[in-house]
């Protein structure tokens, strides 16, 4: 039996995506699949070392790990006119954003990459993703770059939206904003990579077509998300785009990487190498 480890973050969207594969709704055949969970920014860093055969990571991180990994052909997340938000306790006008100290969840996140396309020299401080709003409330930063559940709950805590990066990106390009994906280590070979892509695609398909059971499993992973709000959040990021990379998704990736390179935010061109 060939044993492989798939690593992903312990949030509601990844739990929804992998529900079927983890619980035998999709058979892995003679593959012995192990699963590891870690914070996405930690996975971004570990991916640079090739720590796992398959790993979730930000597309920003892929720019630095493309020598070890290719993009697995299923499991991607895109923000279609929505995405990570820049929020603050005060409704700062747009021309003030460049002067703000921003709490961010990691320098390898795609959210930070997109923010730097707007303000390349933005001042920032690092905080865990679930502590961004607390850092702003404590006066440790002027604004926070939030993703995951805080994208829906920030208003309940008295925060104002300064910028929706997915909306900004669509206005600039007409494309969805690439956020994160699954990546397969190149040394596994194409045959096995194709098989893994098919398994992930089947797991996504099962979750989308068996929503209630997959949601029941995934919602406890969501911080402060329940019921209709939790379902809305999950389906924003795990949807038909997660089944495969079509022409629009590929164009979005190529545009993100080329613009970041042209702006000097990435140090080298990045190949969009999708397997499966």
C-alpha positions as CSV (number, residue, x, y, z in Angstrom):
1,X,0.0,0.0,0.0
2,X,1.3,3.4,-0.9
3,X,1.0,5.8,2.0
4,X,0.6,9.5,1.5
5,X,-0.2,12.5,3.7
6,X,-2.6,15.2,2.7
7,X,-2.2,18.4,4.8
8,X,-4.9,21.1,5.0
9,X,-6.0,23.8,7.4
10,X,-8.6,23.0,10.2
11,X,-11.3,25.4,8.9
12,X,-14.8,24.8,7.7
13,X,-14.1,25.1,4.0
14,X,-11.3,22.4,4.0
15,X,-13.3,20.2,6.3
16,X,-16.2,20.4,3.8
17,X,-13.9,19.7,0.9
18,X,-12.3,16.6,2.5
19,X,-15.3,15.2,4.3
20,X,-16.0,12.5,1.7
21,X,-12.4,11.4,1.4
22,X,-11.8,11.3,5.1
23,X,-15.0,9.3,5.9
24,X,-14.9,6.7,3.2
25,X,-17.6,8.2,1.0
26,X,-14.9,8.2,-1.7
27,X,-12.6,5.2,-1.9
28,X,-8.9,5.7,-2.1
29,X,-8.4,2.1,-3.2
30,X,-4.9,0.8,-2.4
31,X,-3.7,4.3,-1.3
32,X,-3.2,4.7,2.4
33,X,-4.1,8.3,2.9
34,X,-3.2,10.1,6.1
35,X,-4.4,13.6,7.0
36,X,-2.6,16.4,8.8
37,X,-4.1,19.7,9.9
38,X,-2.2,22.9,10.5
39,X,-2.7,26.7,10.2
40,X,-2.5,27.7,6.5
41,X,0.5,30.0,7.0
42,X,2.3,27.2,8.7
43,X,1.5,25.0,5.7
44,X,2.7,27.7,3.4
45,X,6.1,27.6,5.2
46,X,6.3,23.8,5.4
47,X,5.5,23.6,1.6
48,X,8.8,25.3,0.9
49,X,10.5,22.2,2.4
50,X,8.3,19.7,0.6
51,X,6.9,18.4,3.9
52,X,3.8,16.7,2.6
53,X,3.0,14.8,-0.6
54,X,-0.2,16.9,-1.0
55,X,-0.7,20.1,0.8
56,X,-3.1,23.0,1.0
57,X,-1.4,26.4,0.5
58,X,-1.9,29.9,-0.6
59,X,-1.3,30.6,-4.3
60,X,1.2,33.3,-3.1
61,X,3.2,30.4,-1.5
62,X,3.1,28.5,-4.7
63,X,5.2,31.2,-6.3
64,X,8.1,30.0,-4.1
65,X,7.4,26.3,-4.0
66,X,6.7,25.7,-7.7
67,X,10.0,23.9,-8.0
68,X,8.8,21.2,-5.6
69,X,5.1,21.2,-6.3
70,X,2.6,21.5,-9.1
71,X,-1.0,22.7,-8.7
72,X,-3.4,19.7,-8.1
73,X,-6.2,20.0,-10.7
74,X,-9.0,20.1,-8.1
75,X,-9.6,21.8,-4.7
76,X,-8.8,25.4,-5.7
77,X,-10.6,28.4,-4.0
78,X,-11.4,31.6,-5.8
79,X,-13.2,34.8,-4.7
80,X,-15.6,35.8,-7.5
81,X,-16.2,39.5,-6.8
82,X,-15.5,38.9,-3.1
83,X,-12.4,38.0,-1.1
84,X,-10.3,38.9,1.9
85,X,-11.2,42.3,3.5
86,X,-9.3,45.2,4.9
87,X,-11.3,46.4,7.9
88,X,-10.9,49.0,10.6
89,X,-12.7,50.5,13.6
90,X,-13.0,53.8,11.7
91,X,-14.2,54.3,8.1
92,X,-10.9,55.5,6.8
93,X,-11.0,57.0,3.3
94,X,-9.2,55.2,0.5
95,X,-6.3,57.7,0.3
96,X,-5.4,56.9,4.0
97,X,-4.9,53.2,3.5
98,X,-1.3,53.6,2.4
99,X,-0.5,55.2,5.8
100,X,-2.1,52.4,7.9
101,X,-0.4,49.8,10.0
102,X,-2.2,46.6,9.0
103,X,-2.4,43.3,11.0
104,X,-2.0,40.5,8.5
105,X,-2.3,36.7,8.9
106,X,0.9,35.9,7.1
107,X,3.3,37.2,4.5
108,X,2.8,34.2,2.3
109,X,-1.0,34.5,2.1
110,X,-2.6,35.5,-1.2
111,X,-4.5,38.2,0.7
112,X,-1.2,39.9,1.5
113,X,0.0,39.5,-2.1
114,X,-3.1,41.2,-3.4
115,X,-2.9,44.0,-0.8
116,X,0.7,44.7,-1.9
117,X,-0.5,45.0,-5.5
118,X,-2.4,48.1,-4.3
119,X,0.2,49.3,-1.7
120,X,3.5,47.6,-2.2
121,X,5.1,49.2,0.8
122,X,2.2,48.8,3.2
123,X,3.3,48.7,6.9
124,X,2.2,45.5,8.6
125,X,2.4,43.4,11.8
126,X,1.9,39.7,11.9
127,X,-0.9,38.1,14.0
128,X,-2.6,34.7,13.9
129,X,-5.6,34.7,11.5
130,X,-8.1,34.4,14.4
131,X,-6.5,37.3,16.3
132,X,-6.5,39.9,13.6
133,X,-9.6,41.8,14.9
134,X,-8.4,41.6,18.5
135,X,-5.1,43.2,17.4
136,X,-7.0,46.1,15.9
137,X,-9.2,46.4,19.0
138,X,-6.2,46.5,21.2
139,X,-4.6,49.3,19.2
140,X,-1.8,47.1,17.9
141,X,-2.7,48.0,14.3
142,X,-4.9,50.5,12.5
143,X,-6.6,48.0,10.3
144,X,-6.8,44.2,9.8
145,X,-6.6,42.0,6.8
146,X,-9.2,39.3,7.4
147,X,-10.3,36.1,5.7
148,X,-12.3,33.1,6.7
149,X,-15.2,33.6,9.0
150,X,-14.3,37.2,9.9
151,X,-15.3,38.2,6.4
152,X,-18.9,37.7,7.4
153,X,-18.8,38.6,11.1
154,X,-16.6,41.8,11.2
155,X,-19.6,44.1,11.2
156,X,-21.1,42.5,14.3
157,X,-18.0,43.6,16.1
158,X,-18.2,47.2,15.0
159,X,-15.7,47.1,12.2
160,X,-15.9,49.0,8.9
161,X,-15.0,47.5,5.5
162,X,-12.3,49.6,3.8
163,X,-11.5,47.3,0.9
164,X,-12.7,44.0,-0.6
165,X,-9.7,42.6,-2.4
166,X,-11.8,40.2,-4.5
167,X,-14.1,43.1,-5.6
168,X,-11.1,45.3,-6.3
169,X,-9.4,42.5,-8.3
170,X,-12.5,41.8,-10.4
171,X,-12.8,45.5,-11.1
172,X,-9.2,45.5,-12.3
173,X,-9.2,42.3,-14.3
174,X,-12.8,41.0,-14.7
175,X,-11.5,37.7,-13.2
176,X,-12.0,35.9,-9.9
177,X,-9.2,36.3,-7.3
178,X,-7.2,33.1,-6.8
179,X,-6.8,32.4,-3.1
180,X,-5.6,29.0,-2.3
181,X,-5.4,25.5,-3.6
182,X,-4.0,22.0,-3.2
183,X,-0.5,21.2,-4.5
184,X,1.1,17.9,-5.3
185,X,4.7,17.1,-4.9
186,X,6.4,16.6,-8.3
187,X,8.4,13.6,-7.2
188,X,5.2,11.5,-7.0
189,X,5.0,11.5,-10.8
190,X,2.2,12.4,-13.1
191,X,0.2,9.1,-12.9
192,X,-0.2,9.3,-9.2
193,X,-0.9,13.0,-9.3
194,X,-3.7,12.5,-11.8
195,X,-5.2,9.9,-9.5
196,X,-5.0,12.2,-6.5
197,X,-6.7,15.0,-8.5
198,X,-9.5,12.6,-9.4
199,X,-10.0,11.6,-5.7
200,X,-10.1,15.2,-4.6
201,X,-12.6,16.1,-7.4
202,X,-14.8,13.2,-6.3
203,X,-14.6,14.4,-2.7
204,X,-15.6,17.9,-3.7
205,X,-18.4,16.6,-5.9
206,X,-19.8,14.5,-3.0
207,X,-19.8,17.5,-0.7
208,X,-21.6,19.6,-3.2
209,X,-24.2,17.0,-3.9
210,X,-24.7,15.8,-0.3
211,X,-24.7,19.2,1.3
212,X,-26.5,18.6,4.6
213,X,-24.2,15.7,5.7
214,X,-21.0,17.5,4.6
215,X,-22.1,20.7,6.2
216,X,-22.9,19.0,9.5
217,X,-19.4,17.7,9.6
218,X,-17.7,21.0,8.5
219,X,-19.6,23.6,10.5
220,X,-18.0,22.8,13.9
221,X,-14.7,23.8,12.3
222,X,-16.0,27.3,11.7
223,X,-15.3,29.9,14.3
224,X,-18.5,31.8,15.2
225,X,-20.3,30.3,12.2
226,X,-23.6,28.4,12.4
227,X,-26.6,27.6,10.3
228,X,-27.3,29.6,7.2
229,X,-24.3,31.9,7.7
230,X,-21.9,28.9,7.9
231,X,-23.4,27.4,4.8
232,X,-23.1,30.6,2.9
233,X,-19.5,31.0,3.9
234,X,-18.5,27.5,2.9
235,X,-20.2,27.7,-0.5
236,X,-18.6,31.0,-1.2
237,X,-15.3,29.2,-1.4
238,X,-16.0,25.5,-2.2
239,X,-18.2,25.4,-5.3
240,X,-18.1,24.5,-9.0
241,X,-14.7,26.3,-9.4
242,X,-13.2,23.8,-6.9
243,X,-13.9,20.8,-9.1
244,X,-11.4,21.8,-11.8
245,X,-9.4,24.6,-13.3
246,X,-11.1,25.9,-16.4
247,X,-9.9,28.7,-18.8
248,X,-11.1,31.5,-16.4
249,X,-9.3,30.0,-13.4
250,X,-6.1,29.5,-15.3
251,X,-6.3,33.1,-16.7
252,X,-6.8,34.4,-13.1
253,X,-3.7,32.6,-11.9
254,X,-1.6,33.8,-14.9
255,X,-2.8,37.3,-14.4
256,X,-2.1,37.4,-10.7
257,X,1.4,36.1,-11.1
258,X,2.3,38.2,-14.1
259,X,1.0,41.4,-12.4
260,X,2.8,40.6,-9.2
261,X,6.0,40.0,-11.1
262,X,5.7,43.2,-13.2
263,X,5.0,45.2,-10.0
264,X,8.1,43.8,-8.3
265,X,6.1,42.1,-5.6
266,X,7.2,38.7,-6.8
267,X,10.9,38.2,-7.6
268,X,10.5,35.9,-10.6
269,X,7.9,34.7,-13.2
270,X,5.7,31.9,-11.9
271,X,4.6,29.0,-14.2
272,X,1.0,27.9,-13.9
273,X,1.5,24.1,-13.9
274,X,-1.8,22.3,-13.2
275,X,-1.9,18.5,-13.1
276,X,-5.2,16.7,-13.6
